[in-house]
Amino acid sequence: MVHIRQLLGSKIGLAVCSLAALLGAYLLIYHLTHVTLLLPYLILLACPLMHFMHRGHNHGPGKGH
């Protein structure tokens, strides 16, 4: 986690974030139709990822909530 903060605080990290923002804006501006057609699939793909990421945080049933 420390490495990510150091990267984001550097000039290279700023350049990477700026490039990602520009590419995201380009996709939304010029390929909005394609993005909206893929959006339901991206949401469905995000569900298993969220379940996988939260598995290690003891959020399951019977964990003493």
OpenMM code with the backbone's topology and positions (N, CA, C; nanometers):
from openmm import Vec3, app, unit

residues = "MET VAL HIS ILE ARG GLN LEU LEU GLY SER LYS ILE GLY LEU ALA VAL CYS SER LEU ALA ALA LEU LEU GLY ALA TYR LEU LEU ILE TYR HIS LEU THR HIS VAL THR LEU LEU LEU PRO TYR LEU ILE LEU LEU ALA CYS PRO LEU MET HIS PHE MET HIS ARG GLY HIS ASN HIS GLY PRO GLY LYS GLY HIS".split()
positions = [
    Vec3(0.0811, -0.1181, 0.0000),
    Vec3(0.0000, 0.0000, 0.0000),
    Vec3(0.0860, 0.1253, 0.0000),
    Vec3(0.2005, 0.1182, 0.0657),
    Vec3(0.2902, 0.2328, 0.0703),
    Vec3(0.3453, 0.2615, -0.0685),
    Vec3(0.3726, 0.1569, -0.1443),
    Vec3(0.4267, 0.1750, -0.2781),
    Vec3(0.3260, 0.2455, -0.3693),
    Vec3(0.1992, 0.2134, -0.3531),
    Vec3(0.0959, 0.2770, -0.4356),
    Vec3(0.0870, 0.4256, -0.4017),
    Vec3(0.0940, 0.4595, -0.2741),
    Vec3(0.0886, 0.6009, -0.2346),
    Vec3(0.2106, 0.6759, -0.2856),
    Vec3(0.3275, 0.6122, -0.2824),
    Vec3(0.4480, 0.6765, -0.3344),
    Vec3(0.4369, 0.6968, -0.4847),
    Vec3(0.3808, 0.5981, -0.5551),
    Vec3(0.3652, 0.6101, -0.6995),
    Vec3(0.2677, 0.7219, -0.7343),
    Vec3(0.1553, 0.7283, -0.6633),
    Vec3(0.0563, 0.8309, -0.6933),
    Vec3(0.1062, 0.9706, -0.6578),
    Vec3(0.1981, 0.9806, -0.5653),
    Vec3(0.2532, 1.1099, -0.5277),
    Vec3(0.3666, 1.1559, -0.6178),
    Vec3(0.4101, 1.0720, -0.7100),
    Vec3(0.5215, 1.1081, -0.7971),
    Vec3(0.4720, 1.1646, -0.9294),
    Vec3(0.5645, 1.2142, -1.0088),
    Vec3(0.5295, 1.2691, -1.1401),
    Vec3(0.4835, 1.1593, -1.2350),
    Vec3(0.5422, 1.0424, -1.2235),
    Vec3(0.5017, 0.9297, -1.3085),
    Vec3(0.3594, 0.8866, -1.2730),
    Vec3(0.3284, 0.8831, -1.1450),
    Vec3(0.1937, 0.8475, -1.1022),
    Vec3(0.0904, 0.9473, -1.1517),
    Vec3(0.1259, 1.0750, -1.1479),
    Vec3(0.0366, 1.1780, -1.1994),
    Vec3(0.0143, 1.1591, -1.3492),
    Vec3(0.1202, 1.1243, -1.4209),
    Vec3(0.1088, 1.1019, -1.5650),
    Vec3(0.0216, 0.9797, -1.5941),
    Vec3(0.0374, 0.8736, -1.5168),
    Vec3(-0.0428, 0.7521, -1.5369),
    Vec3(-0.1896, 0.7803, -1.5094),
    Vec3(-0.2180, 0.8519, -1.3999),
    Vec3(-0.3574, 0.8862, -1.3680),
    Vec3(-0.4177, 0.9782, -1.4735),
    Vec3(-0.3393, 1.0723, -1.5224),
    Vec3(-0.3884, 1.1626, -1.6264),
    Vec3(-0.4174, 1.0866, -1.7552),
    Vec3(-0.3295, 0.9952, -1.7906),
    Vec3(-0.3504, 0.9147, -1.9109),
    Vec3(-0.4744, 0.8275, -1.8971),
    Vec3(-0.4940, 0.7681, -1.7795),
    Vec3(-0.6132, 0.6858, -1.7572),
    Vec3(-0.7401, 0.7703, -1.7649),
    Vec3(-0.7355, 0.8913, -1.7119),
    Vec3(-0.8518, 0.9799, -1.7183),
    Vec3(-0.8800, 1.0214, -1.8625),
    Vec3(-0.7767, 1.0503, -1.9383),
    Vec3(-0.7952, 1.0876, -2.0788),
    Vec3(-0.8511, 0.9718, -2.1607),
    Vec3(-0.8001, 0.8524, -2.1371),
    Vec3(-0.8518, 0.7356, -2.2092),
    Vec3(-0.9966, 0.7070, -2.1709),
    Vec3(-1.0297, 0.7229, -2.0439),
    Vec3(-1.1679, 0.7042, -2.0010),
    Vec3(-1.2607, 0.8062, -2.0642),
    Vec3(-1.2168, 0.9324, -2.0700),
    Vec3(-1.2975, 1.0364, -2.1330),
    Vec3(-1.3134, 1.0089, -2.2817),
    Vec3(-1.2067, 0.9638, -2.3468),
    Vec3(-1.2132, 0.9308, -2.4893),
    Vec3(-1.3155, 0.8203, -2.5146),
    Vec3(-1.3111, 0.7170, -2.4298),
    Vec3(-1.4074, 0.6073, -2.4467),
    Vec3(-1.5501, 0.6550, -2.4273),
    Vec3(-1.5718, 0.7395, -2.3282),
    Vec3(-1.7080, 0.7863, -2.3029),
    Vec3(-1.7568, 0.8827, -2.4103),
    Vec3(-1.6679, 0.9635, -2.4645),
    Vec3(-1.7099, 1.0627, -2.5645),
    Vec3(-1.7326, 0.9979, -2.7004),
    Vec3(-1.6368, 0.9200, -2.7462),
    Vec3(-1.6428, 0.8691, -2.8831),
    Vec3(-1.7011, 0.7286, -2.8954),
    Vec3(-1.7087, 0.6566, -2.7864),
    Vec3(-1.7585, 0.5191, -2.7924),
    Vec3(-1.8654, 0.4952, -2.6866),
    Vec3(-1.9489, 0.5949, -2.6619),
    Vec3(-2.0513, 0.5843, -2.5580),
    Vec3(-2.1477, 0.4695, -2.5860),
    Vec3(-2.1808, 0.4480, -2.7114),
    Vec3(-2.2724, 0.3388, -2.7464),
    Vec3(-2.2137, 0.2041, -2.7077),
    Vec3(-2.0858, 0.1844, -2.7373),
    Vec3(-2.0228, 0.0575, -2.7023),
    Vec3(-2.0134, 0.0393, -2.5511),
    Vec3(-1.9829, 0.1466, -2.4807),
    Vec3(-1.9721, 0.1383, -2.3349),
    Vec3(-2.1076, 0.1059, -2.2731),
    Vec3(-2.2136, 0.1702, -2.3211),
    Vec3(-2.3458, 0.1440, -2.2649),
    Vec3(-2.3947, 0.0038, -2.2982),
    Vec3(-2.3545, -0.0499, -2.4128),
    Vec3(-2.3924, -0.1873, -2.4454),
    Vec3(-2.3196, -0.2885, -2.3569),
    Vec3(-2.1986, -0.2551, -2.3143),
    Vec3(-2.1215, -0.3457, -2.2297),
    Vec3(-2.1493, -0.3266, -2.0814),
    Vec3(-2.2154, -0.2193, -2.0429),
    Vec3(-2.2358, -0.1872, -1.9018),
    Vec3(-2.3063, -0.2976, -1.8231),
    Vec3(-2.4145, -0.3582, -1.8730),
    Vec3(-2.4763, -0.4672, -1.7939),
    Vec3(-2.3809, -0.5840, -1.7705),
    Vec3(-2.2986, -0.6160, -1.8678),
    Vec3(-2.2028, -0.7254, -1.8509),
    Vec3(-2.0928, -0.6884, -1.7521),
    Vec3(-2.0505, -0.5626, -1.7544),
    Vec3(-1.9495, -0.5185, -1.6595),
    Vec3(-2.0025, -0.5222, -1.5169),
    Vec3(-2.1291, -0.4877, -1.4990),
    Vec3(-2.1892, -0.4946, -1.3662),
    Vec3(-2.1986, -0.6400, -1.3201),
    Vec3(-2.2380, -0.7291, -1.4104),
    Vec3(-2.2451, -0.8711, -1.3749),
    Vec3(-2.1072, -0.9288, -1.3438),
    Vec3(-2.0056, -0.8822, -1.4128),
    Vec3(-1.8700, -0.9283, -1.3842),
    Vec3(-1.8185, -0.8708, -1.2527),
    Vec3(-1.8668, -0.7544, -1.2135),
    Vec3(-1.8220, -0.6932, -1.0888),
    Vec3(-1.8759, -0.7676, -0.9669),
    Vec3(-1.9908, -0.8315, -0.9788),
    Vec3(-2.0505, -0.9017, -0.8647),
    Vec3(-1.9593, -1.0119, -0.8098),
    Vec3(-1.9088, -1.1036, -0.8920),
    Vec3(-1.8192, -1.2056, -0.8357),
    Vec3(-1.6908, -1.1463, -0.7795),
    Vec3(-1.6421, -1.0396, -0.8390),
    Vec3(-1.5215, -0.9767, -0.7862),
    Vec3(-1.5466, -0.9191, -0.6472),
    Vec3(-1.6617, -0.8582, -0.6271),
    Vec3(-1.6939, -0.8033, -0.4960),
    Vec3(-1.7092, -0.9144, -0.3926),
    Vec3(-1.7691, -1.0256, -0.4304),
    Vec3(-1.7825, -1.1375, -0.3380),
    Vec3(-1.6458, -1.1958, -0.3051),
    Vec3(-1.5582, -1.2034, -0.4028),
    Vec3(-1.4241, -1.2564, -0.3795),
    Vec3(-1.3443, -1.1636, -0.2886),
    Vec3(-1.3563, -1.0329, -0.3101),
    Vec3(-1.2789, -0.9381, -0.2307),
    Vec3(-1.3265, -0.9327, -0.0858),
    Vec3(-1.4539, -0.9516, -0.0618),
    Vec3(-1.5062, -0.9414, 0.0737),
    Vec3(-1.5100, -1.0747, 0.1468),
    Vec3(-1.4630, -1.1787, 0.0852),
    Vec3(-1.4635, -1.3102, 0.1490),
    Vec3(-1.3723, -1.3128, 0.2710),
    Vec3(-1.2605, -1.2454, 0.2663),
    Vec3(-1.1644, -1.2491, 0.3754),
    Vec3(-1.1942, -1.1540, 0.4892),
    Vec3(-1.3047, -1.0812, 0.4848),
    Vec3(-1.3349, -0.9836, 0.5882),
    Vec3(-1.4406, -1.0318, 0.6861),
    Vec3(-1.4678, -1.1608, 0.6894),
    Vec3(-1.5642, -1.2214, 0.7819),
    Vec3(-1.7025, -1.1582, 0.7703),
    Vec3(-1.7520, -1.1415, 0.6506),
    Vec3(-1.8846, -1.0867, 0.6287),
    Vec3(-1.9900, -1.1956, 0.6080),
    Vec3(-1.9504, -1.3191, 0.6202),
    Vec3(-2.0424, -1.4284, 0.5947),
    Vec3(-2.1395, -1.4507, 0.7087),
    Vec3(-2.2405, -1.5392, 0.6866),
    Vec3(-2.3377, -1.5675, 0.7929),
    Vec3(-2.2732, -1.6457, 0.9075),
    Vec3(-2.3212, -1.6209, 1.0275),
    Vec3(-2.2731, -1.6955, 1.1424),
    Vec3(-2.1369, -1.6517, 1.1928),
    Vec3(-2.0968, -1.5318, 1.1637),
    Vec3(-1.9660, -1.4846, 1.2075),
    Vec3(-1.9759, -1.3970, 1.3313),
    Vec3(-2.0914, -1.3930, 1.3942),
    Vec3(-2.1057, -1.3186, 1.5177),
    Vec3(-2.1372, -1.1714, 1.4975),
    Vec3(-2.2200, -1.1397, 1.3975),
    Vec3(-2.2557, -0.9992, 1.3725),
    Vec3(-2.3489, -0.9554, 1.4789),
] * unit.nanometer
topology = app.Topology()
chain = topology.addChain("A")
for resn in residues:
    res = topology.addResidue(resn, chain)
    for name in ("N", "CA", "C"):
        topology.addAtom(name, app.Element.getBySymbol(name[0]), res)
